[in-house]
Structures are given as structure tokens and as C-alpha cells.
Amino acid sequence: MAHQRLASRVALCALGLTIAWGVIDPIRAEPRGETRVQFVDASKPTRCAEEDNLYVKLVASGIRSLSLSVEHPPYIETVTSDSTAPDFTHCDMSGDPKHAFTPRELILYEDDSIRLVGHTFFNFWRPDIVEVKVGERIERGLHLLQLLRRGPKRDIEILVLYPADGYWRAKPLPPAQLPDSAYGSSFLFGPIEEDGRPLVAIRALEFDPVTLRFTLQFARGGVGTLAVAETTSQRTRVVMDIGTTSSGQTPFAALRSMFVTTDNADASVAAWREGSGMRSAPIIGFGRFESSRARFGRDSPSRHNLSAPDHVFADFSPASVDSRPWSP
């Protein structure tokens, strides 16, 4: 009931205001020569708000690098009280695989600007042990890496990685009226495979605190990178290099998220650049489309992870990308 009241209050704040993604994220005619990729809907319905039932595959041949801009939803200014509590109604996870570990938490790196924290959980669905290197330090068996931006009042997470299955989450710095904002959707990049659910197997990774770059050695071969190019209260933008050119047979990147109903979803709308305009569709059932830029998120409030960001995929290129200095 509390979640329903919160969502209703936010919806009333936006009553009479039609928010068009074309205003928030202007869609121009596609520049000549800009690379287009296929976005493929492989989602399925669910009643469980803690299940990643949304699966959008990015497929094309000859792609080497791309960017992802993670931005606040268009209604963020109306949010004064967040909704981030998990909702396990209609969820049955008793059959999920579980592998036991000894839990721990450790600071892998910190300076005046950033902090990197590692965690090992009591159990995890994958048994994989990934080597994590920061400077001369090497740790193994971490299930979560948290990258935080240091601040005068508190440190704010901007990016997390689950090394044992290759899942990433990112978010911008919070808007002025909130102390923090929520994660929602996840993304994958690299050699995506499926074993119960989509994943990217990582053998080892190294973090460079100067460039905010993660270098990944994929278990199936190849080396990829992810670098944080921007983090502000408007967006966090990352640049990814998959380490080889995509084949067009398997996805080189993907979005993973949750949708139960429009008001109970971490993403509910797909919108993409098409010619001189823009198209949009419900995130489940759009089939597939081809575009050089696509946004996945929400245009109306949700009672689940209310402040969670939208995700914009763009800048597809056959060329490798060099890491660039971080611009705070």
C-alpha cells in the first residue's frame, strides 16, 4: 500500500504533463554513415518484480565498441521520496543454484575522488572464481565490485560489476532533492552465453584508477574494456570495447531488466532513432528494430525502484576505443 500511495503521489505531480522522450533526448536524422545495429526482444512475462525477465539483445556484424549513457528518468524532478525496497511477491527462487562462499568485504582502492570496494557473498548462483587486480594487489572470489564517487557528505555509487556472471549496473549522481538514487536495469557486453540466464564469463580483470578503466579477460577468449567517461548529476556514461569485432550471430551486448506492469517495472518503454524521427513501443513485444541509438526506460513513474535510470545505447563503431581520462 505504501508503494502504491507513493507512485500515485508522483503520478499526480506529473498529471497533465506529457513527457516526450524526444524532448528529453532529442532525436535528429541519423548522421550519414552512422552505424546501425539490431535490437532484438528476447523477453518473457513474469509476475515477480525481482526477476530479470527483460532481455534485449544487441546484434550486428563488425562492431568493436559502443557507449552507454545512463540517465535519470524524465520524471525525476517530481521524485521527493524514493521507492527502492525489494518486492518478492509472486517470486519463487527455491530452485535457483547456490554455491557457498566465506563472506568478506574489503577496500581495494581509494583516493580523494573514488573508492573501489569488493564483496564476497554467503552464496552466489555461479561457482566461478575471478581474479581481480588493482595495482599490485590481487584478490580472488569477489562477487561484487562497487565503484563510488567520493563526496563531501557521503560517497555515492556510480557503477557496480558482478565479476562471476559479467553483470554491470550504472547510475548518475543523484538529483539535488535526493541523497541517492536507485539502480534498476543491468547490462552485459562481450561474449554473451546462456546457462539458465544470459551471462558473460570473466576469467580475470584489472582496474586502473587513473582512467577508471576495467580490463576484462573473457573466459571464452579475448580482452575487453569498460571505461567511465563521464559521471554527473545528469548521466553516467561508459565506453565499452568488446575486444574483437562482433560476428552478427550472437549478441555483443544486452540489456537485462524487469517488467511486471507499466507501474511496476525498471524499464517499460523502448524508443529508437528512425530516419528523421523517433519511434517507441512497449518494451515487451517490440520484436526487433535497427537503429544507431536506442533508449530503454520509463516515461511514467513505477512503484519499483522509482528513481532508477534509463539506458541509452549509441556510438557503435568497428574501431577500438582508447581509454580516456575521467572527467568528474
Backbone hydrogen bonds, N-H to C=O, Kabsch-Sander energy under -0.5 kcal/mol:
donor,donor_aa,acceptor,acceptor_aa,energy
5,R,1,M,-2.6
6,L,2,A,-2.3
7,A,3,H,-2.5
8,S,4,Q,-2.3
9,R,5,R,-2.4
10,V,6,L,-2.2
11,A,7,A,-2.4
12,L,8,S,-2.3
13,C,9,R,-1.6
14,A,10,V,-1.2
15,L,12,L,-1.2
17,L,14,A,-2.3
18,T,16,G,-0.6
19,I,17,L,-0.7
20,A,18,T,-0.7
21,W,19,I,-0.5
23,V,20,A,-1.8
24,I,20,A,-1.5
25,D,21,W,-3.4
28,R,26,P,-0.6
30,E,275,G,-1.3
34,E,31,P,-2.2
35,T,316,F,-0.6
37,V,291,S,-2.6
38,Q,59,V,-2.8
39,F,289,F,-3.1
40,V,38,Q,-0.6
40,V,57,K,-2.7
41,D,287,G,-3.1
42,A,40,V,-0.7
42,A,55,Y,-3.0
44,K,53,N,-1.7
49,A,47,R,-0.6
49,A,89,T,-0.6
51,E,48,C,-1.4
53,N,51,E,-1.7
54,L,257,S,-2.6
56,V,255,L,-2.3
57,K,40,V,-2.6
57,K,55,Y,-0.6
58,L,253,A,-2.6
59,V,38,Q,-2.6
59,V,57,K,-0.6
62,G,246,S,-3.1
64,R,317,S,-3.5
65,S,317,S,-2.3
66,L,240,M,-2.0
67,S,314,A,-2.8
68,L,238,V,-2.4
69,S,312,V,-2.6
70,V,68,L,-0.6
70,V,236,T,-3.1
71,E,69,S,-0.6
71,E,310,D,-1.9
72,H,234,Q,-1.0
76,I,73,P,-2.0
78,T,75,Y,-2.2
79,V,76,I,-1.5
80,T,78,T,-0.7
91,C,88,F,-1.8
96,D,93,M,-1.5
99,H,124,F,-2.3
101,F,122,F,-2.9
104,R,120,T,-1.5
106,L,118,G,-2.3
108,L,106,L,-0.7
108,L,116,L,-2.5
109,Y,116,L,-1.5
111,D,114,I,-2.3
115,R,148,L,-1.8
116,L,109,Y,-3.1
117,V,115,R,-0.5
117,V,146,Q,-2.4
118,G,106,L,-3.1
119,H,144,L,-2.2
120,T,104,R,-2.6
124,F,99,H,-1.7
130,V,128,D,-0.6
131,E,203,R,-1.6
132,V,139,E,-3.4
133,K,205,L,-2.4
134,V,137,R,-2.4
135,G,207,F,-0.5
137,R,134,V,-2.1
139,E,132,V,-2.8
141,G,130,V,-1.2
142,L,130,V,-0.6
143,H,119,H,-2.9
144,L,119,H,-1.8
145,L,161,L,-2.5
146,Q,117,V,-2.9
147,L,145,L,-0.5
147,L,159,L,-3.1
148,L,115,R,-3.0
148,L,146,Q,-0.6
149,R,156,I,-3.3
150,R,113,S,-2.9
150,R,148,L,-0.5
156,I,149,R,-2.5
158,I,147,L,-2.7
159,L,147,L,-1.4
160,V,169,R,-2.7
161,L,145,L,-1.9
162,Y,167,Y,-2.7
165,D,162,Y,-1.5
166,G,162,Y,-1.8
167,Y,162,Y,-0.9
168,W,187,F,-2.2
169,R,160,V,-2.2
171,K,158,I,-1.9
173,L,232,T,-2.5
178,L,175,P,-1.7
184,G,185,S,-0.6
186,S,256,R,-3.4
187,F,168,W,-2.1
188,L,254,A,-2.2
190,G,252,F,-2.4
192,I,190,G,-1.4
192,I,251,P,-1.0
193,E,199,L,-2.7
195,D,197,R,-2.0
199,L,193,E,-2.5
200,V,165,D,-2.2
201,A,191,P,-0.5
202,I,163,P,-0.5
203,R,217,Q,-3.0
204,A,217,Q,-1.3
205,L,131,E,-2.6
206,E,215,T,-2.1
207,F,133,K,-2.4
208,D,213,R,-2.7
212,L,208,D,-1.3
213,R,208,D,-1.5
214,F,226,L,-3.2
215,T,206,E,-2.9
215,T,213,R,-0.5
216,L,214,F,-0.5
216,L,224,G,-3.3
217,Q,204,A,-3.3
218,F,216,L,-0.7
218,F,222,G,-2.1
219,A,201,A,-2.3
220,R,201,A,-0.5
221,G,218,F,-1.7
224,G,216,L,-2.1
225,T,241,D,-2.3
226,L,214,F,-2.1
227,A,239,V,-2.4
228,V,212,L,-2.1
229,A,227,A,-0.7
229,A,237,R,-2.5
230,E,237,R,-1.6
231,T,327,S,-0.8
232,T,235,R,-2.9
236,T,70,V,-1.9
237,R,230,E,-2.5
238,V,68,L,-2.6
239,V,227,A,-2.5
240,M,66,L,-3.0
241,D,225,T,-2.6
242,I,64,R,-2.7
246,S,63,I,-2.6
248,G,60,A,-0.8
248,G,250,T,-0.5
252,F,58,L,-2.1
253,A,58,L,-0.9
254,A,188,L,-2.0
255,L,56,V,-2.2
256,R,186,S,-2.9
257,S,54,L,-1.4
260,V,261,T,-0.7
260,V,264,N,-2.0
261,T,264,N,-1.1
264,N,261,T,-1.9
266,D,258,M,-2.5
267,A,258,M,-1.3
268,S,297,G,-3.4
269,V,297,G,-2.5
270,A,281,A,-2.9
271,A,295,R,-2.6
272,W,279,R,-2.7
273,R,293,R,-2.1
274,E,277,G,-2.1
277,G,274,E,-2.1
279,R,272,W,-2.5
281,A,270,A,-2.4
283,I,268,S,-2.0
285,G,283,I,-0.6
288,R,286,F,-1.2
289,F,39,F,-1.7
291,S,37,V,-2.1
294,A,313,F,-2.0
295,R,271,A,-3.5
296,F,311,H,-2.5
297,G,269,V,-2.1
303,R,263,D,-2.8
305,N,83,S,-0.6
305,N,303,R,-0.5
306,L,83,S,-1.6
308,A,305,N,-2.1
310,D,71,E,-3.5
311,H,296,F,-2.5
312,V,69,S,-2.3
313,F,294,A,-2.4
313,F,311,H,-0.5
314,A,67,S,-2.0
317,S,65,S,-2.3
326,W,210,V,-0.7
327,S,229,A,-0.6
